Amino acid sequence: MPRRSWLPALRRSRFHLIMTPVCFIWCLPIIFTVMVSFRSFTDIIEHGLGGLPRSFTTAGYSAAMSGVGTGGEGRALLNSTIITVPTVIGVLLLSSMAAFALSRYRIPGRRAIVAIMLIGNLLPPQVVLVPVVRMVQSLGIFNHLIAPILVQVGFGMGFYTFVLYGFMRTLPEALTEAAHIDGASPISIYWHIIMPLVRPALAGLAALAATWTFGDFIFAISTLQSSSTFPVTVFLFNFQTLYASSWNVIAAGAVLAALPTAAIFLVFQRQMISGLMLGAIK
Amino acid sequence: MAAVAGEVTAPLHRRRLRQGRSRLTRIPPIIWVFLGLGTVMEAFWVAWPTLNTFYYSFTQWDGIGKKVWVGLGNYRGLLHDPVFGKALLDNCIWLVGFGGLSLSFGLIFALALDKPRRGVGVYRALIYLPLVFSLVVTGLFWQTLYKPSGPLDSVLNAIGLRGVEQQWLTQPHLVLYSLLVAAIWHEVGYVMVLYLAGLKATDPELAQASQVDGANGLQRLAFVTLPQLREVNLIVLAIVVIDSLRTFDIVWVMTGGGPNNASQLLSVDMYTEAFTDLQLGYASAIAVVIFLLTIGFVMFLVSRMVRADR
């Protein structure tokens, strides 16, 4: 009889006995980088990068923020934000409008349009990179923050339209028909009926789009040129060659760049996960 | 009175309904604007550049002078280019390693964290936390870990593996695998999310029934759960294949393809040819190869998916 009481207890704790160390090991790269970021340079020189921390200082963070010769990480984080906010709003607005048209009206060839958008979403950025840089140059927006914004709105259209099209198709036809009969204009149907209904999907996609845009490297490094316009990803890339031996400063820079997206994740975790699922299952 | 009113309004109502339908078929001009804005962006920044990449790939061009038509010259050049050969080979290793391990770990974590119980939410969040970091940040995290006599070597020493410490990012035979681990760490959370969604859609009654029939855990997994995940498997496969063909940031940040092309991937080779060597025609030919590989794999997987549907 006592077996019955301790066996499930052991089962339960077996799960935690395995998962807790696994998750701890999983997070080691983060833990170590945070640890290094708070150590002093002399501590690292004396006790080695792999040694246990014997100092605590935020010097690495202030060095990254001032970033001599790079414009500083504060500026770079600001640039990332200036790129991210309009990109997310722009791509979600345009793709939800396109998805509305495709899912609610009998657009001739709409299946072909959706298929082309899906293929566009699958392409690696490298496939379009050289012509895109040429186009950015001839439009006269090379090294302007508008360049990565426009490129990423264009490049994201496929994914977001495809996902929102799948989502909007599941909304009952009767909703829009009733509104039509009541004389509502297409714009008001889009804005007052469809958009509130897709809000959960939009929230997830917005959180995803924000982390992806914030993390973009290849479009930014190809269309921007000076440290005053670099977003934080490109900043870090240049920073690590400039500060090659100041590991605490590089680690601090990486942690600073990780914080905004980690914050988005902590706040919008549920929406982000459902956004990811939407993208795959629809 | 009521009956009369009903007779009058019913056909009227029906007529209005029909009008409503026909209006859905007759597309208002504003809807063309709605569709047009996004389609133009897509066409301008994706479709048109893709066509141009194909065109450039038949030319020799440094980006400043005139394009010189060379026909299939760039592609012939690729056949004899040892760096491209190395990149292609490495990308194959990458595809198998990255795809296989992301898929396996993602599935294992999903199976372990599928059932709701205390602490599952925290474990899940920790597993997919890396996903929200940019690949540049991920690269820097792992670079810190891999530094000579850095944290990884200290851990290996501490657990008694003194001889195992390595120059993780500078040994030519090791560097690709060191990068692979970092890239997988970033991808596994995504795969786990997809499998969790797939597991949620499986029929719990089937698992219960097979348990009643005496199937053990492994049998239930192999014969009941996995067959139901067929569609998710194909989606995950498509995603990891595409992601392994577009891998760039993490390699560019951690090694730049080196040392001596030891961690060269197709996208890294393409980028170097385009923006370091200014061989835009040649780089475009590599981009076309990446394009064809991506589309080829996706077509293959989609055809499997359609067959699975039947």
Interface residues (C-beta under 8 A of the other chain):
Chain A: R12 F15 H16 I18 M19 C23 W26 C27 L28 P29 I30 F32 T33 M35 V36 G48 L49 G50 G51 L94 S95 M97 A98 F100 A101 L102 R104 Y105 R106 I107 I113 I116 M117 I119 G120 L122 L123 P124 P125 Q126 V127 V128 L129 V130 P131 V132 R134 M135 L150 V151 V153 G154 F155 M157 G158 T161 T176 E177 H180 I181 S185 P186 I187 Y190 T211 F214 G215 D216 F217 I218 S222 T233 L236 F237 Q240 W247 I250 A251 G253 A254 A257 A258 T261 A262 I264 F265 Q269 M272 I273 L276 M277 A280 I281
Chain B: R16 L17 Q19 G20 R21 R23 L24 T25 I27 P28 I30 I31 W32 F34 L35 L37 G38 T39 M41 E42 F44 W45 V46 A47 W48 P49 T50 N52 T53 Y56 G63 A112 L113 R117 G119 V122 Y123 A125 L126 I127 Y128 L129 P130 V132 F133 S134 L135 V136 V137 T138 L140 F141 W142 Q143 T144 L145 K147 S149 G150 P151 L152 D153 S154 V155 N157 A182 W185 Y190 V193 L194 A197 V232 I235 V236 A238 I239 I242 L245 R246 F248 D249 W252 V253 L266 S267 M270 Y271 A274 F275 L280 A283 S284 I286 A287 V288 I290 F291 T294 I295 V298
